[in-house]
C-alpha cells in the first residue's frame, strides 16, 4: 500500500512538473516603454488626466517570433508596470497622492490595468499594482491606448515627464 501511495505521489510530481514546463514553453513577455507628461498648474486634490498615448502592437510579428499566432493566445495580463520620472531629473513622486492607468482600443472598452492608492514619500520609481485584467483582445489588436489618471497631492510647478515600463505576460495554447 505504501508503494502505491509513493508511486502515486511520484507520478503526480512528474505530471505537475511536465505541465509547468509546457506552460513555460508557451509563455512569453511583451515589453513596452512609453512616456507621458503631467502638466503643471493643476489644483490640489484634482484628478488629473495625463495625455493618453497610443501604442502600435506589432502583435502578429511578436507572436510569430514566439512561435504562435493571435488565435492561439489564451491569456494576456499586465505582469509589471513601473513609472520613473525622466524630467526634471531631481523630481520625485511626492506630488502624487494616487495614480491609475487604463487601457482601451477601438474595439474594446476602457479597463483599469494598474493603480497605486498611496504613493510612498520620496519615491523616484513607482511599481504599480496590476488589476490582473484580461488583456488578450487589446494586445492582439493593431494598437491600444493607455490613459493615466492621477490625484495631485502637492502643487506641480513645472511639467513632469514620466516613463512607463510595461511588461505583459502572454500564454498561448499549444495547438
N, C-alpha and C positions, 0 to 999 in steps of 0.2 A: 504494500500500500504506500509506503514511504517512497519507493522508487517511482511509482506512478505520479505522486504529488511532485516529486523533484523533476521528473520528466515534463510534467505539465507546466511547471514554473519556467523551466529552461526553454521550452517551446514558445511560451508566451513572450519571454525576453527576446528571443530571436526574431519573432514576428514583429514585436514592437520596434526593435532596432531597425529592421528592414523597412518598415513603414516610415520611420523617421528619415532614413537615408533617401528613400524615394521622394519624400516631401522636400528634403533639402535640394535634390536634383531639380525639382520642379519649381523652386522658389528663387527669385532674383530681386534685385532692388533697382529702382529708378531714382536717380539723384537729380534734383533741380535746385538752381540757385537764382534768386531774383532779388531786386532791390525795390524799396518803396520809400516814400517821404511822408513824414508828419510835419505839416506846415505850422509855422509859428502863429501866435495870436489867438489860439482857441481858449475860451473861458474854462476855468477850473471846473471839474466835475462833468464837463460835456463829453458826450460820446462822439468821438472824432473819427470820421471815415477817412482813411488814407486812400490815396489814388489807387484804384484797382489795377492789377496788371494781368495781361493775358499771356498764357504760356502755350506755345505750339508743342504738341506732344511728340510728334515723330514716332508714335507708338508702333506702327507697323514695322519699322526698321528695328526698333528696340526689341520687339517680340521676336523678330526673325533672328537677331543677334543672340537671343537667348533660347533659340530652337523651339519656338512656339508660335502661335497665331492668336489674334484677338479673340476668336470664338472659343479658344481653349482656356482663356484666362477665367479663373473661377473666383478669385478673391484678391482685391487690392485694398490696402489700408495705409494710412499715414503711419509710418514707423518712427519718424523723428522729425522735429521741426525746431530749429534753433534760430534765434534772432540775434544779430550783432550790429551795433552802431558803427557805421563807417565814417560818418561826418556829422558833427565835428568830432575829432578824434578823442578829445578829453571827456566827452559826454558819457553819462551812464543812464540807466533806465529809471532813475529816481523821479522823473517827470510823469511816469505812468502809474496808474492805480491798478488797472487790469487791461487785458487785451484778448481779442478773439479774432480768428481767421476763418473765412468762409470760402467754399468753392462753388462754382456754378459753371454751366455751359449752355450753349444754345438750346440743347435738347433736354437738359437736366435741371431740376430746381436747385436753388441755393441751399447748401448744407454746411453747418458749422463743422470744421475739421480739427481745430485746435484752440486752446484757450489757456490763460493763466489768470486766476481770480485775484491773486495778491502778488504783486511784483516785489521781489526782495530788494531791500535797500542796498545801494552801491553796486548792483549787478551791472556788468558790462555785456554779459551774454545771458539770454533767457532761453530756457528749454521749456517749450510749451507742452501741455498735456494733450494727447490725441483723444478725440472722441470715439475713435475706432469705427468711424462711419464707413460704410461700404462704398468704395470709390471706383469700382470696376468701369462703369459707363463713362465716367469723366476721363479716366486715363486711356480708355480705348478710343475715345473721340479724337478729332483733329486738334482741338485746343480746349482749354478751360481757363476760367478767370478766378483769380484769388483776390478777395476783398478783405481788408483789415478794418477792425473797429476797435478803438482804444479809448479808455476813460483817462482823462488827464488829471494828475494829482498836484502838479506844480506848473507854474507858468512856463510856456515854451517861448523863448525869446528869439530863437533862430530855427530855421528849418533843420530837421534831423533826418538823415538818410540811414535806413536800416536794411541790412542784407538778411534775407530769409534763406536758410539752407533746409531743404525739404528732402526727405527720403521716403519713398513709397515701397512697401513690401508687396510683391506680386507673386501669386501662386497660380500655376496652370494645371489643367488636367493632363494626364499622360497620353490620352488618345486623340 
